[in-house]
Amino acid sequence: MTRSATICALASGPPPAALATVRVSGPLCRDLAIRHLVRGLPTPRRAVVDRVTDGSGEILDEVLAVFMPGPASFTGEDVLEVSLHGGSVIVERVLEAFCQSGARLAGRGEFTRRAFEAGRLDLTRAEAIADLIDAETRAQHDQALQQFDGALGRLYQGWHAKLVDLLAWLEASIDFPDEEDAPDQVASPVLAGLDGLMDEFTDALEDGRINERIRDGFRVAILGAPNSGKSTLLNLLAGREAAIVTDIPGTTRDVVEIRMVLGGFLVWLMDTAGLRDTTDRVEAEGIRRARRAADEADVRIWLYDIATGFGHSDLVQPGDLVVANKVDLCPGATVSRETLRVSAASGDGVSDLVDRLTNAIKGIGAAAPAPVLTRARHRQGLSQAMEELGAARALLQAEGGAELIAEHVRRSARALAGLTGAIDTEAVLGAVFSSFCIGK
């Protein structure tokens, strides 16, 4: 990515569509407007009805053009946006015309990366833009919007500022080593500052990964014995034949997943292999995966055949849902008050199950703290910062040298700065912006 180059791309959805927007950013924006718009360079920040040409005078479309001179633009550069009729040929010819006049097609996330490099937004807000675009649920949208508003960046920057203050105390003790009371005056506030930050980091790291679940989806595992109706229930909730259903025990050998939206949250519903003792190596592997899915699930549904009884009551944990299936075949059978009665074959009682499951997911989601750790990158960076603070605290208590303590605090500050992009590496930036769509 060369910042001096002028880039262009379709910034709206793929054609055909009612409208399409082509975005251009870079030093050639003014020249492209003069060359390809009949009325020339638009008045800055005013939408102008015009016609776009191929450069030789042939009209390609009637458009609405807006010119935004830098640095007061999204990328910090001159930006031209042209709204076209959304036909694929129109978009193709306009992009071709701009490229023939010196622009090039943008790469993934290149516009947003330029905004980041120009200081228009930090890395957390850049990630929030991608999350806003990808949001499939209201919870994902709300979380991304809060992060885009700068809440996450401000939190990281606040922690970083506290670390800088601690470094100032440590540097003072290094600069004035002959002062008799300097170590005592420094040790107490630094230790208090380290303890306070470590408590805050611990709270953030022990959040149950709820924010990451909101972004990536909560996991719900359907568990039970073979032939209890797990696959039938999954298919009913999916509205399609996602899993194979037979009366042969052990039919399901692997975890089958479907995506759902419940209560505004993305949910992955997992059908698993029936739990039982077996000598079949393939089925045993399926059962191992079922147990792993149970361990990773946010909510577990224990489904059993009401005619044969529930054989896994010893595995039920608080928050699990116990569901008696096939009640249409045994209408007189009784169950405990907490157990739900359903028929996966007919659908009876399933709406109550969905309501209970939705409430469970909403309860977990409601406990989410302000968007601190929404990505694995954030968790890794904060864990590294926490590790360095722990090393600094241990040295301080052992009356180690201020230089070594300061180095650990400095490394912790660098880890936090990397989360906002204040200190970055090309590998991190490449990983972040490669997930963006072209044109953003």
MIKOL-347322 format. One record per residue (C-alpha): residue number from 1; residue in three letters; x, y negated, z negated. Coordinates in nm, 3 decimals. Example, Ala and Ser with C-alpha at 12.3 -4.5 7.8 and 13.67 -1.06 7.14 Angstrom:
BEGIN
   i  aa      xx      yy      zz
   1 ALA   1.230   0.450  -0.780
   2 SER   1.367   0.106  -0.714
% end
This chain:
BEGIN
   i  aa      xx      yy      zz
   1 MET   0.000   0.000   0.000
   2 THR   0.159  -0.328   0.117
   3 ARG   0.009  -0.634  -0.046
   4 SER   0.116  -0.866   0.240
   5 ALA  -0.094  -0.665   0.487
   6 THR  -0.450  -0.765   0.570
   7 ILE  -0.688  -0.477   0.507
   8 CYS  -1.045  -0.410   0.616
   9 ALA  -1.304  -0.141   0.548
  10 LEU  -1.673  -0.066   0.530
  11 ALA  -1.768  -0.169   0.176
  12 SER  -2.126  -0.036   0.182
  13 GLY  -2.277   0.309   0.228
  14 PRO  -2.212   0.512   0.542
  15 PRO  -2.420   0.431   0.851
  16 PRO  -2.681   0.450   0.979
  17 ALA  -2.840   0.203   0.736
  18 ALA  -3.043  -0.115   0.742
  19 LEU  -2.733  -0.321   0.664
  20 ALA  -2.358  -0.267   0.642
  21 THR  -2.089  -0.486   0.489
  22 VAL  -1.736  -0.502   0.623
  23 ARG  -1.483  -0.647   0.379
  24 VAL  -1.149  -0.802   0.477
  25 SER  -0.873  -0.914   0.237
  26 GLY  -0.533  -1.065   0.303
  27 PRO  -0.343  -1.349   0.468
  28 LEU  -0.503  -1.302   0.811
  29 CYS  -0.863  -1.357   0.690
  30 ARG  -0.881  -1.713   0.820
  31 ASP  -0.735  -1.615   1.158
  32 LEU  -0.976  -1.323   1.192
  33 ALA  -1.274  -1.548   1.112
  34 ILE  -1.165  -1.807   1.368
  35 ARG  -1.099  -1.543   1.633
  36 HIS  -1.404  -1.319   1.585
  37 LEU  -1.683  -1.547   1.455
  38 VAL  -1.846  -1.773   1.714
  39 ARG  -1.875  -2.060   1.465
  40 GLY  -1.525  -2.007   1.330
  41 LEU  -1.419  -2.016   0.965
  42 PRO  -1.728  -2.039   0.739
  43 THR  -1.755  -2.302   0.467
  44 PRO  -1.608  -2.138   0.154
  45 ARG  -1.859  -1.950  -0.064
  46 ARG  -2.157  -2.018   0.161
  47 ALA  -2.337  -1.746   0.354
  48 VAL  -2.347  -1.842   0.723
  49 VAL  -2.551  -1.683   1.001
  50 ASP  -2.315  -1.623   1.292
  51 ARG  -2.221  -1.380   1.566
  52 VAL  -1.918  -1.156   1.562
  53 THR  -1.723  -1.084   1.882
  54 ASP  -1.457  -0.838   1.989
  55 GLY  -1.209  -1.122   2.038
  56 SER  -1.256  -1.149   2.412
  57 GLY  -1.597  -1.313   2.384
  58 GLU  -1.823  -1.006   2.391
  59 ILE  -2.089  -1.031   2.119
  60 LEU  -2.098  -0.728   1.889
  61 ASP  -2.374  -0.830   1.646
  62 GLU  -2.549  -1.115   1.469
  63 VAL  -2.413  -1.128   1.114
  64 LEU  -2.412  -1.304   0.779
  65 ALA  -2.054  -1.410   0.696
  66 VAL  -1.906  -1.529   0.365
  67 PHE  -1.550  -1.657   0.321
  68 MET  -1.395  -1.664  -0.030
  69 PRO  -1.050  -1.824  -0.043
  70 GLY  -0.799  -1.692  -0.294
  71 PRO  -0.706  -1.688  -0.570
  72 ALA  -1.071  -1.723  -0.682
  73 SER  -1.183  -1.401  -0.516
  74 PHE  -1.216  -1.037  -0.618
  75 THR  -0.870  -0.942  -0.488
  76 GLY  -0.707  -1.277  -0.560
  77 GLU  -0.649  -1.315  -0.184
  78 ASP  -0.855  -1.471   0.094
  79 VAL  -1.157  -1.245   0.142
  80 LEU  -1.405  -1.233   0.431
  81 GLU  -1.726  -1.030   0.405
  82 VAL  -1.944  -0.975   0.710
  83 SER  -2.294  -0.823   0.674
  84 LEU  -2.396  -0.639   0.991
  85 HIS  -2.682  -0.428   1.114
  86 GLY  -2.596  -0.084   0.981
  87 GLY  -2.544   0.112   1.301
  88 SER  -2.236   0.333   1.322
  89 VAL  -2.127   0.193   1.662
  90 ILE  -2.154  -0.167   1.537
  91 VAL  -1.943  -0.092   1.229
  92 GLU  -1.688   0.102   1.431
  93 ARG  -1.647  -0.173   1.691
  94 VAL  -1.617  -0.454   1.435
  95 LEU  -1.351  -0.265   1.239
  96 GLU  -1.171  -0.185   1.563
  97 ALA  -1.175  -0.553   1.662
  98 PHE  -1.032  -0.664   1.328
  99 CYS  -0.758  -0.400   1.345
 100 GLN  -0.663  -0.505   1.699
 101 SER  -0.617  -0.857   1.563
 102 GLY  -0.366  -0.755   1.296
 103 ALA  -0.560  -0.598   1.008
 104 ARG  -0.538  -0.234   0.910
 105 LEU  -0.790   0.006   0.754
 106 ALA  -0.779   0.005   0.373
 107 GLY  -0.694   0.308   0.166
 108 ARG  -0.892   0.444  -0.128
 109 GLY  -0.934   0.183  -0.401
 110 GLU  -0.700  -0.061  -0.229
 111 PHE  -0.925  -0.365  -0.275
 112 THR  -0.963  -0.294  -0.647
 113 ARG  -0.592  -0.222  -0.683
 114 ARG  -0.515  -0.562  -0.534
 115 ALA  -0.755  -0.716  -0.786
 116 PHE  -0.565  -0.536  -1.063
 117 GLU  -0.224  -0.644  -0.930
 118 ALA  -0.348  -1.004  -0.904
 119 GLY  -0.451  -0.996  -1.272
 120 ARG  -0.820  -1.025  -1.193
 121 LEU  -0.898  -0.719  -1.407
 122 ASP  -0.711  -0.466  -1.619
 123 LEU  -0.690  -0.094  -1.556
 124 THR  -0.981  -0.006  -1.785
 125 ARG  -1.212  -0.244  -1.597
 126 ALA  -1.086  -0.103  -1.266
 127 GLU  -1.177   0.248  -1.384
 128 ALA  -1.518   0.116  -1.491
 129 ILE  -1.585   0.002  -1.134
 130 ALA  -1.534   0.358  -1.010
 131 ASP  -1.756   0.489  -1.290
 132 LEU  -2.030   0.238  -1.205
 133 ILE  -2.030   0.356  -0.845
 134 ASP  -2.029   0.724  -0.942
 135 ALA  -2.289   0.692  -1.222
 136 GLU  -2.572   0.942  -1.180
 137 THR  -2.750   0.878  -1.510
 138 ARG  -2.853   0.580  -1.717
 139 ALA  -2.612   0.678  -1.994
 140 GLN  -2.321   0.687  -1.751
 141 HIS  -2.426   0.350  -1.610
 142 ASP  -2.455   0.192  -1.956
 143 GLN  -2.117   0.327  -2.061
 144 ALA  -1.943   0.209  -1.743
 145 LEU  -2.107  -0.133  -1.767
 146 GLN  -1.989  -0.177  -2.126
 147 GLN  -1.636  -0.081  -2.022
 148 PHE  -1.647  -0.314  -1.721
 149 ASP  -1.750  -0.596  -1.955
 150 GLY  -1.404  -0.558  -2.110
 151 ALA  -1.495  -0.394  -2.443
 152 LEU  -1.243  -0.113  -2.401
 153 GLY  -0.966  -0.339  -2.275
 154 ARG  -1.016  -0.582  -2.564
 155 LEU  -0.995  -0.297  -2.815
 156 TYR  -0.667  -0.168  -2.668
 157 GLN  -0.527  -0.520  -2.649
 158 GLY  -0.624  -0.583  -3.011
 159 TRP  -0.439  -0.271  -3.123
 160 HIS  -0.142  -0.374  -2.912
 161 ALA  -0.139  -0.719  -3.077
 162 LYS  -0.130  -0.558  -3.422
 163 LEU   0.170  -0.349  -3.316
 164 VAL   0.346  -0.662  -3.192
 165 ASP   0.290  -0.820  -3.535
 166 LEU   0.447  -0.516  -3.702
 167 LEU   0.743  -0.541  -3.467
 168 ALA   0.788  -0.904  -3.571
 169 TRP   0.821  -0.796  -3.936
 170 LEU   1.070  -0.525  -3.843
 171 GLU   1.274  -0.756  -3.621
 172 ALA   1.291  -1.005  -3.906
 173 SER   1.445  -0.744  -4.134
 174 ILE   1.698  -0.660  -3.861
 175 ASP   1.787  -1.026  -3.803
 176 PHE   1.829  -1.104  -4.174
 177 PRO   1.982  -0.789  -4.326
 178 ASP   2.168  -0.975  -4.602
 179 GLU   1.855  -1.099  -4.776
 180 GLU   1.829  -0.892  -5.093
 181 ASP   1.450  -0.871  -5.099
 182 ALA   1.402  -0.839  -4.721
 183 PRO   1.344  -0.459  -4.721
 184 ASP   1.080  -0.479  -4.993
 185 GLN   0.904  -0.772  -4.829
 186 VAL   0.893  -0.588  -4.497
 187 ALA   0.813  -0.233  -4.605
 188 SER   0.482  -0.308  -4.776
 189 PRO   0.305  -0.498  -4.493
 190 VAL   0.446  -0.267  -4.225
 191 LEU   0.330   0.043  -4.413
 192 ALA  -0.016  -0.107  -4.462
 193 GLY  -0.032  -0.200  -4.095
 194 LEU   0.076   0.146  -3.983
 195 ASP  -0.181   0.312  -4.212
 196 GLY  -0.459   0.087  -4.085
 197 LEU  -0.381   0.152  -3.720
 198 MET  -0.341   0.526  -3.773
 199 ASP  -0.684   0.537  -3.938
 200 GLU  -0.837   0.355  -3.640
 201 PHE  -0.658   0.583  -3.392
 202 THR  -0.772   0.891  -3.586
 203 ASP  -1.135   0.776  -3.578
 204 ALA  -1.111   0.725  -3.201
 205 LEU  -0.945   1.063  -3.138
 206 GLU  -1.193   1.250  -3.359
 207 ASP  -1.500   1.127  -3.170
 208 GLY  -1.603   1.475  -3.059
 209 ARG  -1.524   1.371  -2.700
 210 ILE  -1.877   1.230  -2.676
 211 ASN  -1.787   0.947  -2.438
 212 GLU  -1.606   1.190  -2.212
 213 ARG  -1.914   1.415  -2.222
 214 ILE  -2.136   1.123  -2.123
 215 ARG  -1.910   1.059  -1.825
 216 ASP  -1.851   1.422  -1.722
 217 GLY  -2.168   1.588  -1.851
 218 PHE  -2.281   1.772  -2.166
 219 ARG  -2.253   2.151  -2.156
 220 VAL  -2.541   2.380  -2.253
 221 ALA  -2.487   2.757  -2.265
 222 ILE  -2.769   3.013  -2.237
 223 LEU  -2.660   3.315  -2.441
 224 GLY  -2.810   3.650  -2.533
 225 ALA  -2.821   4.021  -2.468
 226 PRO  -2.848   4.169  -2.115
 227 ASN  -3.194   4.150  -1.957
 228 SER  -3.317   3.887  -2.202
 229 GLY  -3.415   3.660  -1.909
 230 LYS  -3.124   3.413  -1.907
 231 SER  -3.091   3.401  -1.528
 232 THR  -3.469   3.374  -1.482
 233 LEU  -3.475   3.077  -1.721
 234 LEU  -3.184   2.911  -1.541
 235 ASN  -3.358   2.950  -1.204
 236 LEU  -3.681   2.809  -1.344
 237 LEU  -3.504   2.500  -1.480
 238 ALA  -3.301   2.460  -1.160
 239 GLY  -3.607   2.490  -0.939
 240 ARG  -3.418   2.729  -0.712
 241 GLU  -3.257   3.073  -0.711
 242 ALA  -2.919   2.969  -0.851
 243 ALA  -2.852   3.303  -1.026
 244 ILE  -2.920   3.664  -0.919
 245 VAL  -3.204   3.827  -1.113
 246 THR  -3.244   4.206  -1.136
 247 ASP  -3.355   4.456  -1.400
 248 ILE  -3.005   4.609  -1.403
 249 PRO  -2.817   4.520  -1.725
 250 GLY  -2.488   4.340  -1.660
 251 THR  -2.596   4.181  -1.330
 252 THR  -2.451   3.844  -1.432
 253 ARG  -2.073   3.879  -1.438
 254 ASP  -1.963   3.515  -1.432
 255 VAL  -2.079   3.178  -1.563
 256 VAL  -2.332   3.016  -1.327
 257 GLU  -2.370   2.639  -1.367
 258 ILE  -2.636   2.393  -1.254
 259 ARG  -2.653   2.015  -1.294
 260 MET  -2.951   1.852  -1.463
 261 VAL  -3.039   1.509  -1.600
 262 LEU  -3.209   1.519  -1.940
 263 GLY  -3.299   1.206  -2.134
 264 GLY  -3.074   0.995  -1.916
 265 PHE  -2.771   1.220  -1.969
 266 LEU  -2.593   1.448  -1.724
 267 VAL  -2.610   1.812  -1.837
 268 TRP  -2.438   2.127  -1.712
 269 LEU  -2.664   2.426  -1.787
 270 MET  -2.473   2.757  -1.791
 271 ASP  -2.608   3.108  -1.741
 272 THR  -2.374   3.364  -1.896
 273 ALA  -2.315   3.736  -1.897
 274 GLY  -2.519   3.941  -2.145
 275 LEU  -2.336   3.999  -2.474
 276 ARG  -2.284   4.366  -2.553
 277 ASP  -2.009   4.627  -2.597
 278 THR  -1.894   4.763  -2.261
 279 THR  -1.612   4.964  -2.106
 280 ASP  -1.663   4.804  -1.764
 281 ARG  -1.357   4.581  -1.712
 282 VAL  -1.537   4.337  -1.484
 283 GLU  -1.835   4.301  -1.716
 284 ALA  -1.599   4.265  -2.014
 285 GLU  -1.431   3.973  -1.839
 286 GLY  -1.772   3.815  -1.781
 287 ILE  -1.853   3.854  -2.153
 288 ARG  -1.519   3.694  -2.244
 289 ARG  -1.610   3.397  -2.024
 290 ALA  -1.954   3.383  -2.184
 291 ARG  -1.798   3.358  -2.528
 292 ARG  -1.564   3.084  -2.406
 293 ALA  -1.863   2.896  -2.264
 294 ALA  -2.034   2.930  -2.601
 295 ASP  -1.729   2.785  -2.777
 296 GLU  -1.713   2.487  -2.537
 297 ALA  -2.088   2.416  -2.531
 298 ASP  -2.240   2.110  -2.692
 299 VAL  -2.573   2.294  -2.731
 300 ARG  -2.632   2.669  -2.728
 301 ILE  -2.960   2.839  -2.638
 302 TRP  -2.994   3.191  -2.781
 303 LEU  -3.249   3.374  -2.566
 304 TYR  -3.383   3.715  -2.662
 305 ASP  -3.654   3.957  -2.550
 306 ILE  -3.934   3.930  -2.805
 307 ALA  -4.012   4.301  -2.760
 308 THR  -3.662   4.418  -2.862
 309 GLY  -3.582   4.151  -3.121
 310 PHE  -3.295   3.913  -3.180
 311 GLY  -2.964   4.092  -3.226
 312 HIS  -2.727   3.795  -3.253
 313 SER  -2.862   3.605  -3.554
 314 ASP  -2.517   3.624  -3.718
 315 LEU  -2.374   3.408  -3.437
 316 VAL  -2.628   3.127  -3.462
 317 GLN  -2.482   2.795  -3.577
 318 PRO  -2.652   2.471  -3.690
 319 GLY  -2.790   2.289  -3.388
 320 ASP  -2.841   2.605  -3.182
 321 LEU  -3.181   2.672  -3.025
 322 VAL  -3.328   3.021  -3.073
 323 VAL  -3.583   3.115  -2.807
 324 ALA  -3.803   3.425  -2.786
 325 ASN  -3.867   3.515  -2.421
 326 LYS  -4.127   3.734  -2.245
 327 VAL  -4.403   3.634  -2.487
 328 ASP  -4.655   3.694  -2.208
 329 LEU  -4.578   4.067  -2.240
 330 CYS  -4.614   4.071  -2.620
 331 PRO  -4.874   3.804  -2.705
 332 GLY  -4.923   3.932  -3.060
 333 ALA  -4.556   3.936  -3.161
 334 THR  -4.455   3.694  -3.438
 335 VAL  -4.139   3.485  -3.466
 336 SER  -3.991   3.250  -3.726
 337 ARG  -4.117   2.894  -3.741
 338 GLU  -3.793   2.754  -3.591
 339 THR  -3.799   2.995  -3.295
 340 LEU  -3.946   2.873  -2.967
 341 ARG  -4.179   3.104  -2.770
 342 VAL  -4.143   3.100  -2.390
 343 SER  -4.205   3.304  -2.080
 344 ALA  -3.932   3.234  -1.827
 345 ALA  -4.132   3.431  -1.570
 346 SER  -4.454   3.227  -1.600
 347 GLY  -4.311   2.902  -1.736
 348 ASP  -4.522   2.907  -2.054
 349 GLY  -4.353   2.718  -2.338
 350 VAL  -4.060   2.606  -2.122
 351 SER  -4.165   2.240  -2.138
 352 ASP  -4.134   2.258  -2.518
 353 LEU  -3.786   2.406  -2.477
 354 VAL  -3.686   2.125  -2.241
 355 ASP  -3.816   1.869  -2.490
 356 ARG  -3.615   2.026  -2.773
 357 LEU  -3.305   2.044  -2.556
 358 THR  -3.348   1.684  -2.442
 359 ASN  -3.379   1.563  -2.801
 360 ALA  -3.067   1.757  -2.896
 361 ILE  -2.865   1.600  -2.613
 362 LYS  -2.999   1.252  -2.690
 363 GLY  -2.905   1.301  -3.055
 364 ILE  -2.547   1.382  -2.962
 365 GLY  -2.527   1.098  -2.711
 366 ALA  -2.666   0.847  -2.961
 367 ALA  -2.367   0.916  -3.187
 368 ALA  -2.123   0.794  -2.922
 369 PRO  -1.899   0.512  -3.045
 370 ALA  -1.815   0.210  -2.830
 371 PRO  -1.649   0.346  -2.515
 372 VAL  -1.304   0.420  -2.651
 373 LEU  -1.199   0.745  -2.485
 374 THR  -1.388   0.796  -2.161
 375 ARG  -1.109   0.973  -1.972
 376 ALA  -0.836   1.227  -2.045
 377 ARG  -0.580   0.957  -1.960
 378 HIS  -0.703   0.744  -2.249
 379 ARG  -0.691   1.035  -2.495
 380 GLN  -0.339   1.126  -2.386
 381 GLY  -0.214   0.766  -2.419
 382 LEU  -0.373   0.713  -2.759
 383 SER  -0.240   1.048  -2.883
 384 GLN   0.109   0.944  -2.777
 385 ALA   0.069   0.609  -2.954
 386 MET  -0.051   0.792  -3.267
 387 GLU   0.247   1.030  -3.258
 388 GLU   0.493   0.741  -3.242
 389 LEU   0.323   0.565  -3.534
 390 GLY   0.347   0.884  -3.738
 391 ALA   0.720   0.903  -3.669
 392 ALA   0.761   0.535  -3.765
 393 ARG   0.570   0.587  -4.090
 394 ALA   0.778   0.892  -4.184
 395 LEU   1.101   0.698  -4.128
 396 LEU   0.971   0.403  -4.328
 397 GLN   0.885   0.624  -4.626
 398 ALA   1.227   0.789  -4.601
 399 GLU   1.384   0.440  -4.602
 400 GLY   1.519   0.491  -4.253
 401 GLY   1.679   0.217  -4.048
 402 ALA   1.456  -0.067  -3.931
 403 GLU   1.598  -0.032  -3.580
 404 LEU   1.469   0.326  -3.546
 405 ILE   1.133   0.238  -3.701
 406 ALA   1.096  -0.053  -3.461
 407 GLU   1.176   0.170  -3.163
 408 HIS   0.890   0.407  -3.251
 409 VAL   0.651   0.114  -3.295
 410 ARG   0.771  -0.025  -2.961
 411 ARG   0.701   0.311  -2.792
 412 SER   0.353   0.316  -2.944
 413 ALA   0.290  -0.033  -2.807
 414 ARG   0.407   0.077  -2.463
 415 ALA   0.167   0.372  -2.469
 416 LEU  -0.124   0.137  -2.543
 417 ALA  -0.008  -0.115  -2.282
 418 GLY  -0.010   0.163  -2.025
 419 LEU  -0.382   0.218  -2.085
 420 THR  -0.469  -0.133  -1.968
 421 GLY  -0.197  -0.141  -1.701
 422 ALA   0.011  -0.408  -1.874
 423 ILE   0.293  -0.155  -1.845
 424 ASP   0.234   0.086  -1.560
 425 THR   0.394   0.345  -1.340
 426 GLU   0.322   0.408  -0.976
 427 ALA   0.214   0.764  -1.058
 428 VAL  -0.054   0.642  -1.299
 429 LEU  -0.183   0.377  -1.058
 430 GLY  -0.189   0.627  -0.772
 431 ALA  -0.390   0.874  -0.979
 432 VAL  -0.643   0.610  -1.090
 433 PHE  -0.709   0.443  -0.756
 434 SER  -0.706   0.761  -0.545
 435 SER  -1.042   0.851  -0.701
 436 PHE  -1.207   0.536  -0.556
 437 CYS  -1.406   0.527  -0.236
 438 ILE  -1.262   0.349   0.068
 439 GLY  -1.382  -0.010   0.079
 440 LYS  -1.370  -0.061  -0.299
% end
